[in-house]
Amino acid sequence: MMKVLVLDNTSEKAVKILAEGGIEAVVNNDKMTEEQLCEIIGEYDGVIVRSASKITAPVIAAGKNLKIIGRAGVGVDNIDIPAATNAGVVVVNAPDGNTIAATEQTLTLMLGLARNLPQAHKDLKEGKWNRKEYTGVELRNKVLGLIGLGRIGTAVAKRAQAFGMKTIGYDPFVSAEAAAANGIEFKAQADVIKEADFLSLHIPKTKESVNMINKDTIATMKDGARIINVARGGIVNEEDLYEAAKSGKLAGAALDVFAAEPTTESPLFELNNIVVAPHLGASTKEAQVNVALDVAEEFVSILVNGEMPKNAVNLAPIRPDVMAAIKPYLVLVEKLGKFQAQRTTGAIKSITIKYSGDLANVEVAPLTTSFLKGFLTTIVEDSVNFVNAPILAKERGIAVEEIKSAEETDYTELISVTVVSDCIKEVAGTLFGDDDPRIVMIDGYRIDVVPEGNILIVPHEDKPKIIGPVATLIGEHNINIAGMQVGRKTVGGKAIMMLAVDAPVSDETLAAIAKVDGIFDVKMVTL
């Protein structure tokens, strides 16, 4: 049974999901040092944290059985991502669980900023009745500029539209058509900043986004514009924001995040037109439960069911529409990988995977990774997963090529794989229906084989008295033949026999089959 360490007071509901999924969950809510984690992490297959515990490179190195690290939240600053990737450990987070919480926090800050509510509240509590000083502005007919049109940015836009705001936005990974479908006018980043009455940020902190909002970009903004940041500290240059808010260039700003956290002292706190909160974007009861549930479900999916991660931060993200298109083929390509590995000899030089038909129109990189996972699992000692499979292939000097082809085949979709070592091995597979994988070609021979269980591959001369002796030898060792396929190109030429058997065939029997007159070779493959 897989074993997972659950830290940082993660919701008990997540522990329940792990247990129901067949995972032993060990809860430890004590604050643990790096040294303490290093002492115990080796016995666990996974670890779930929130923001308190730090999963550092030494901890990952000590986790000899570690396969997955989960962050019950979005930010993964407390996890050494490069170390995890190099160790082949999947790191997942929960980007959806706090979407509503962060969205509502953005709207809360925007409304509070527009109507000066935090300042008025403070004054009234102190016995001051300052109605004139805190005259605000309406959101109706104002331009909301959004930098980042992911889940949260889009959700903010939809709610802002209900207030009668015009929503414009920019995101390098979102098309103008996708933005328009959510009522957002897509513009260049510079234009969004320039035209916004309220500028709301919904992007990760990267080397490109650090200090994105600075004195130069603020100078292009409307006089009296306002900035809201519920994303990540450091995206807004706090010194430049201070100067702009103090001078009146900006009417104000609302910040939930800061460059250094926690922070209790800042020049920004001196200004009455700056609204602040101590990073409360995800701090709702519902969000704390949701992110924990999302991560727990991901653990069961990966550790128990062997599925591809949906929210891995050290893998390229897979859009839902792409996953829907490729998911039926993930099992097929992994089995094609195992199949090819078990019948290939010598040093692997190259692998070429050709996607034909409708598959040529979708993102197939995850399918290639799934093939490599199946292929390498059979031939390397390392634990292979979706994270390290491409790395392991590259380290072994295996050239991997993807080809998309729109040429017509006999199948709506076809995946063809050529492995070059000291020989060339070819195989092709497809799906019959939605979930019936088949191998339909091997080394140029047409066949129809279900890729599961034990399969004998027997190239032979196309002549009588081949199939009978092979079947007899298998039967003499009390092994039942579940199915048989024979493929040939020309009468009397070479042919190939594929036998599905109920149990592995012994080396002794394989040697006897190889001696049958007309048999060229015999391979045992287990899928």
Secondary structure, 3 states (H helix, E strand, C coil): CEEEEEECCCCHHHHHHHHHCCEEEEEECCCCCHHHHHHHHHHCCEEEECCCCCECHHHHHHCCCCCEEEECCCCCCCECHHHHHHCCCEEECCCCCCHHHHHHHHHHHHHHHHHCHHHHHHHHHCCCCCCHHHCCCCCCCCEEEEECCCHHHHHHHHHHHHCCCEEEEECCCCCHHHHHHCCCEECCHHHHHHHCCEEEECCCCCCCCCCCECHHHHHCCCCCEEEEECCCCCCECHHHHHHHHHHCCEEEEEECCCCCCCCCCCHHHHCCCEEECCCCCCCCHHHHHHHHHHHHHHHHHHHHCCCCCCCECCCCCCCHHHHHHHHHHHHHHHHHHHHHHHCCCCCCCEEEEEEEEHHHHCCCHHHHHHHHHHHHHHHCCCCCCCCCHHHHHHHCCCEEEEEEECCCCCCCEEEEEEEECCCEEEEEEEECCCCCEEEEEECCEEEEECCCCEEEEEEEECCCCCHHHHHHHHHHCCCCEEEEEEEECCCCCEEEEEEEECCCCCHHHHHHHHCCCCECCCEEEEC
